[in-house]
Amino acid sequence: MIELDDNPARLDLARVHGWLASSYWSPGIERTLVERAIAGSHPLGAYQNGEQVGFARAITDHATFAWIADVWIDQPVRGSGLGRRMVNWFLDHPDFAGIRRFALTTKDAHGVYSKLGFHSLIRPQNLMERLAPDYAASLRGAS
């Protein structure tokens, strides 16, 4: 059985950093940056037999908006529905009740999140972003 827990003290920061540093969305990210990101958000860990096997976090005001980020499932438990379960934890948790907009970004898991009610933007022309120049360059160079 895999347990979900939002106690930040329980996170295996070295493991989370390794996962995120190897991801397509934050390759090579520095550990101090991962720690700052976790400190400024609502993290969630997944644990099997005491070992962390998943991570996700929400950047939120706990009132109107939440951005789900950094959903990572360790390879041995991928395909078990854990990613969907973790995102659903945020959607169903009382601390997130009444939130009008949950958002996330994904390159390859649209099918996972569409089953939870996520869809393409209704008004994409309303969304804007400002990227750090080096990050923008890395995105333009990626497929």
LORO-644814 format. One record per residue: x, y, z of N, C-alpha, C in turn; residue number from 1. Coordinates in Angstrom, 1 decimal, m for minus. Example, Ala and Ser with C-alpha at 12.3 -4.5 7.8 and 13.67 -1.06 7.14 Angstrom:
2
REC     n_X     n_Y     n_Z    ca_X    ca_Y    ca_Z     c_X     c_Y     c_Z  seq
REC    13.2    m5.7     7.8    12.3    m4.5     7.8    13.2    m3.3     7.8    1
REC    12.8    m2.2     7.1    13.7    m1.1     7.1    12.9     0.0     7.9    2
//
This chain:
143
REC     n_X     n_Y     n_Z    ca_X    ca_Y    ca_Z     c_X     c_Y     c_Z  seq
REC     0.8    m1.2     0.0     0.0     0.0     0.0     0.9     1.3     0.0    1
REC     0.5     2.2    m0.8     1.2     3.5    m0.8     0.5     4.6    m0.1    2
REC     1.1     5.2     0.9     0.6     6.2     1.7     0.9     7.6     1.2    3
REC     0.0     8.5     1.2     0.2     9.9     0.9     0.3    10.8     2.1    4
REC     1.2    11.7     2.2     1.4    12.5     3.4     2.0    13.8     2.9    5
REC     1.4    14.9     3.5     1.8    16.3     3.1     2.7    16.9     4.2    6
REC     3.3    16.1     5.0     4.3    16.6     6.0     5.6    16.8     5.3    7
REC     6.0    18.1     5.2     7.3    18.4     4.5     8.5    17.8     5.2    8
REC     8.4    17.6     6.5     9.6    17.1     7.2     9.9    15.6     6.8    9
REC     8.9    15.0     6.3     9.1    13.6     5.9     9.7    13.4     4.5   10
REC     9.7    14.4     3.7    10.3    14.3     2.3    11.7    13.9     2.3   11
REC    12.1    13.1     1.4    13.5    12.8     1.1    14.0    13.8     0.1   12
REC    14.6    14.9     0.6    14.9    16.0    m0.3    16.0    15.6    m1.3   13
REC    16.9    14.7    m0.9    17.9    14.3    m1.9    17.3    13.5    m3.0   14
REC    16.3    12.7    m2.7    15.6    11.9    m3.7    14.8    12.8    m4.6   15
REC    14.0    13.7    m4.0    13.2    14.6    m4.8    14.1    15.4    m5.7   16
REC    15.2    15.9    m5.2    16.1    16.7    m6.0    16.6    15.9    m7.2   17
REC    17.0    14.6    m6.9    17.5    13.8    m8.0    16.4    13.6    m9.1   18
REC    15.2    13.3    m8.7    14.1    13.2    m9.6    13.9    14.4   m10.5   19
REC    13.8    15.6    m9.8    13.5    16.8   m10.6    14.7    17.2   m11.5   20
REC    15.9    17.0   m11.0    17.1    17.3   m11.8    17.2    16.4   m13.0   21
REC    16.5    15.3   m13.0    16.5    14.4   m14.2    15.3    14.5   m15.1   22
REC    14.4    15.4   m14.7    13.1    15.6   m15.4    13.3    16.5   m16.7   23
REC    12.4    16.4   m17.6    12.5    17.2   m18.8    12.1    18.7   m18.5   24
REC    11.4    19.0   m17.4    11.0    20.3   m17.1    12.0    21.1   m16.2   25
REC    12.9    20.4   m15.6    13.8    21.1   m14.7    15.2    20.4   m14.7   26
REC    15.7    20.1   m15.9    17.0    19.3   m15.9    18.1    20.1   m15.3   27
REC    18.8    19.4   m14.4    19.9    20.0   m13.7    19.6    21.0   m12.6   28
REC    18.4    21.1   m12.2    18.0    22.1   m11.2    18.8    21.9    m9.9   29
REC    19.2    23.0    m9.4    20.0    23.0    m8.2    19.2    22.6    m7.0   30
REC    19.8    21.9    m6.0    19.1    21.5    m4.8    18.5    22.6    m4.0   31
REC    19.3    23.7    m3.9    18.8    24.8    m3.1    17.5    25.4    m3.7   32
REC    17.4    25.4    m5.1    16.2    25.9    m5.7    15.0    24.9    m5.5   33
REC    15.3    23.6    m5.5    14.2    22.7    m5.1    13.7    22.9    m3.7   34
REC    14.6    23.1    m2.8    14.3    23.4    m1.4    13.4    24.6    m1.3   35
REC    13.8    25.7    m2.0    13.0    26.9    m1.9    11.6    26.7    m2.5   36
REC    11.6    26.0    m3.6    10.3    25.7    m4.2     9.4    24.9    m3.3   37
REC     9.9    23.9    m2.6     9.1    23.2    m1.7     8.7    24.0    m0.5   38
REC     9.6    24.9     0.0     9.2    25.7     1.1     8.1    26.7     0.8   39
REC     8.0    27.1    m0.5     7.0    28.1    m0.9     5.7    27.4    m1.4   40
REC     5.5    26.1    m1.2     4.4    25.5    m1.8     3.8    24.4    m0.8   41
REC     2.8    23.7    m1.2     2.2    22.7    m0.4     2.6    21.3    m1.0   42
REC     3.7    20.7    m0.4     4.2    19.5    m1.0     3.4    18.2    m0.5   43
REC     3.5    17.2    m1.3     2.9    15.9    m1.0     3.9    14.8    m1.4   44
REC     4.1    13.9    m0.5     4.9    12.7    m0.8     4.1    11.5    m0.8   45
REC     4.6    10.5    m1.5     4.0     9.1    m1.6     5.1     8.2    m1.0   46
REC     4.6     7.3    m0.1     5.6     6.4     0.6     5.1     5.0     0.5   47
REC     6.0     4.1     0.2     5.8     2.7     0.2     6.8     2.0     1.1   48
REC     6.4     1.3     2.1     7.3     0.7     3.1     8.3     1.7     3.6   49
REC     7.9     2.9     3.9     8.8     3.9     4.5     9.6     4.6     3.5   50
REC     9.7     4.2     2.2    10.5     4.8     1.2     9.7     5.7     0.3   51
REC    10.2     6.9     0.0     9.5     7.8    m0.9     9.5     7.3    m2.3   52
REC     8.3     7.2    m2.9     8.1     6.8    m4.3     7.4     7.8    m5.2   53
REC     7.0     8.9    m4.6     6.4     9.9    m5.4     6.4    11.3    m4.8   54
REC     6.2    12.3    m5.6     6.2    13.7    m5.1     5.3    14.5    m6.0   55
REC     4.7    15.5    m5.4     4.0    16.5    m6.2     3.9    17.7    m5.2   56
REC     3.6    18.9    m5.8     3.4    20.0    m5.0     2.3    21.0    m5.6   57
REC     1.7    21.8    m4.8     0.8    22.8    m5.3     1.3    24.1    m4.8   58
REC     1.3    25.1    m5.8     1.6    26.5    m5.5     0.2    27.1    m5.4   59
REC    m0.1    27.6    m4.2    m1.5    28.0    m4.0    m1.7    29.1    m3.0   60
REC    m2.8    29.8    m3.1    m3.2    30.7    m2.0    m4.2    30.1    m1.1   61
REC    m4.5    28.8    m1.4    m5.5    28.0    m0.7    m6.9    28.7    m0.7   62
REC    m7.2    29.5    m1.6    m8.5    30.2    m1.7    m9.1    30.2    m3.1   63
REC    m8.3    30.6    m4.1    m8.8    30.7    m5.4    m8.1    30.0    m6.5   64
REC    m6.8    29.7    m6.3    m5.9    29.2    m7.4    m4.9    28.2    m6.8   65
REC    m4.7    27.2    m7.6    m3.6    26.2    m7.3    m3.0    25.7    m8.5   66
REC    m1.7    25.7    m8.6    m0.9    25.2    m9.7    m0.2    23.9    m9.2   67
REC    m0.6    22.8    m9.8     0.0    21.5    m9.5     1.3    21.4   m10.3   68
REC     2.4    21.1    m9.6     3.7    21.1   m10.2     4.5    19.9    m9.8   69
REC     5.5    19.5   m10.5     6.6    18.6   m10.2     6.0    17.2    m9.8   70
REC     5.0    16.8   m10.5     4.5    15.4   m10.2     5.5    14.4   m10.7   71
REC     6.0    13.6    m9.8     7.0    12.6   m10.2     6.7    11.3    m9.5   72
REC     6.7    10.2   m10.2     6.5     8.9    m9.7     7.7     8.0   m10.0   73
REC     8.2     7.4    m9.0     9.4     6.6    m9.2     9.1     5.4   m10.2   74
REC    10.1     5.1   m11.0     9.9     4.1   m12.1     9.2     2.8   m11.6   75
REC     9.6     2.2   m10.5     9.0     0.9   m10.2     7.5     1.0    m9.9   76
REC     7.0     2.1    m9.6     5.5     2.2    m9.3     4.8     3.0   m10.4   77
REC     5.4     3.4   m11.5     4.7     4.0   m12.6     3.7     3.1   m13.2   78
REC     2.6     3.7   m13.6     1.6     2.9   m14.3     0.6     2.4   m13.3   79
REC     0.7     2.7   m12.0    m0.2     2.1   m10.9    m1.3     3.1   m10.6   80
REC    m1.3     4.3   m11.3    m2.3     5.3   m11.0    m1.9     6.2    m9.9   81
REC    m0.7     6.1    m9.4    m0.3     7.0    m8.3    m0.2     8.4    m8.7   82
REC     0.2     8.8    m9.8     0.2    10.2   m10.2    m1.2    10.8   m10.2   83
REC    m2.1    10.1   m10.8    m3.5    10.6   m10.7    m4.0    10.7    m9.3   84
REC    m3.7     9.7    m8.5    m4.1     9.7    m7.1    m3.5    10.9    m6.3   85
REC    m2.3    11.2    m6.6    m1.7    12.4    m5.9    m2.3    13.7    m6.3   86
REC    m2.6    13.9    m7.6    m3.2    15.1    m8.1    m4.6    15.1    m7.5   87
REC    m5.3    14.0    m7.5    m6.7    14.0    m6.9    m6.7    14.3    m5.4   88
REC    m5.6    14.0    m4.7    m5.5    14.3    m3.3    m5.6    15.8    m3.1   89
REC    m5.0    16.6    m4.0    m5.1    18.1    m3.9    m6.6    18.5    m4.2   90
REC    m7.1    17.9    m5.3    m8.5    18.3    m5.7    m9.5    18.0    m4.6   91
REC    m9.3    16.9    m3.9   m10.3    16.5    m2.9   m10.0    17.0    m1.4   92
REC    m8.8    17.5    m1.2    m8.4    17.9     0.2    m9.2    19.1     0.7   93
REC    m9.7    19.1     1.9   m10.4    20.2     2.5    m9.7    21.6     2.4   94
REC    m8.3    21.5     2.5    m7.5    22.8     2.4    m7.6    23.5     1.1   95
REC    m8.1    22.7     0.1    m8.3    23.3    m1.3    m9.7    23.4    m1.7   96
REC   m10.6    23.3    m0.8   m12.1    23.4    m1.1   m12.4    24.8    m1.6   97
REC   m13.1    24.9    m2.6   m13.6    26.2    m3.2   m12.6    26.8    m4.2   98
REC   m11.5    26.2    m4.4   m10.5    26.7    m5.4   m11.2    26.7    m6.8   99
REC   m11.2    27.9    m7.4   m11.8    28.0    m8.7   m11.0    27.5    m9.9  100
REC    m9.7    27.6    m9.8    m8.9    27.2   m10.9    m7.7    26.4   m10.4  101
REC    m7.6    25.1   m10.9    m6.4    24.3   m10.7    m5.8    24.3   m12.1  102
REC    m4.5    24.4   m12.1    m3.7    24.4   m13.4    m2.5    23.5   m13.3  103
REC    m2.1    23.0   m14.4    m0.8    22.3   m14.4    m0.3    22.3   m15.9  104
REC     0.9    21.9   m16.0     1.5    21.8   m17.3     2.1    20.4   m17.5  105
REC     1.9    19.8   m18.7     2.4    18.5   m18.9     2.8    18.4   m20.4  106
REC     3.8    17.6   m20.7     4.2    17.3   m22.0     3.6    16.0   m22.5  107
REC     3.4    15.1   m21.6     3.0    13.8   m22.1     2.0    13.0   m21.2  108
REC     1.3    13.7   m20.3     0.4    13.0   m19.4    m1.1    13.6   m19.5  109
REC    m1.4    14.1   m20.7    m2.7    14.6   m20.8    m3.8    13.6   m20.5  110
REC    m3.7    12.4   m20.9    m4.7    11.4   m20.6    m4.9    11.1   m19.2  111
REC    m3.8    11.2   m18.4    m3.8    11.0   m17.0    m4.7    12.1   m16.3  112
REC    m4.4    13.3   m16.7    m5.1    14.4   m16.0    m6.5    14.7   m16.6  113
REC    m6.7    14.4   m17.8    m8.1    14.6   m18.4    m9.1    13.8   m17.6  114
REC    m8.7    12.7   m17.1    m9.6    11.8   m16.3   m10.0    12.5   m15.0  115
REC    m9.3    13.5   m14.6    m9.6    14.3   m13.4   m10.2    15.6   m13.7  116
REC   m10.6    15.8   m14.9   m11.3    17.0   m15.3   m10.4    18.1   m15.9  117
REC    m9.1    17.9   m16.0    m8.3    18.9   m16.6    m8.5    18.9   m18.1  118
REC    m8.4    20.1   m18.8    m8.6    20.2   m20.2    m7.7    21.4   m20.7  119
REC    m7.6    21.5   m22.0    m6.9    22.6   m22.6    m7.5    23.9   m22.1  120
REC    m6.8    25.0   m22.2    m7.3    26.3   m21.8    m8.6    26.7   m22.6  121
REC    m9.6    27.2   m21.9   m10.8    27.7   m22.6   m10.4    29.0   m23.3  122
REC    m9.6    29.8   m22.7    m9.2    31.1   m23.3    m7.7    31.2   m23.3  123
REC    m7.0    30.5   m24.2    m5.6    30.5   m24.2    m5.0    31.9   m24.5  124
REC    m5.8    32.7   m25.2    m5.3    34.1   m25.5    m5.1    34.9   m24.2  125
REC    m5.7    34.5   m23.1    m5.7    35.2   m21.9    m4.4    34.9   m21.0  126
REC    m3.8    33.8   m21.4    m2.6    33.3   m20.6    m1.4    34.0   m21.1  127
REC    m0.6    34.5   m20.2     0.7    35.1   m20.6     1.7    34.5   m19.6  128
REC     3.0    34.6   m20.0     4.1    34.2   m19.1     5.3    35.1   m19.4  129
REC     6.1    35.2   m18.4     7.4    35.8   m18.5     8.5    34.9   m18.1  130
REC     9.3    34.5   m19.0    10.4    33.5   m18.7    11.7    34.1   m18.5  131
REC    12.5    33.5   m17.6    13.9    33.9   m17.6    14.6    33.6   m18.9  132
REC    15.4    34.5   m19.4    16.0    34.3   m20.8    16.6    32.9   m21.0  133
REC    17.4    32.4   m20.0    18.0    31.1   m20.2    17.0    30.0   m20.2  134
REC    15.9    30.1   m19.4    14.9    29.1   m19.4    14.1    29.1   m20.7  135
REC    13.8    30.3   m21.2    13.1    30.4   m22.5    13.9    29.8   m23.6  136
REC    15.2    30.0   m23.6    16.1    29.4   m24.6    16.1    27.9   m24.5  137
REC    16.1    27.4   m23.3    16.1    25.9   m23.2    14.8    25.4   m23.7  138
REC    13.7    26.1   m23.5    12.4    25.6   m24.0    12.3    25.6   m25.5  139
REC    12.9    26.7   m26.1    12.9    26.8   m27.5    13.7    25.7   m28.2  140
REC    14.8    25.3   m27.5    15.6    24.3   m28.0    15.1    22.9   m27.8  141
REC    14.1    22.7   m26.9    13.6    21.4   m26.6    12.5    21.1   m27.6  142
REC    12.3    19.8   m27.9    11.2    19.4   m28.7     9.9    19.1   m27.9  143
//
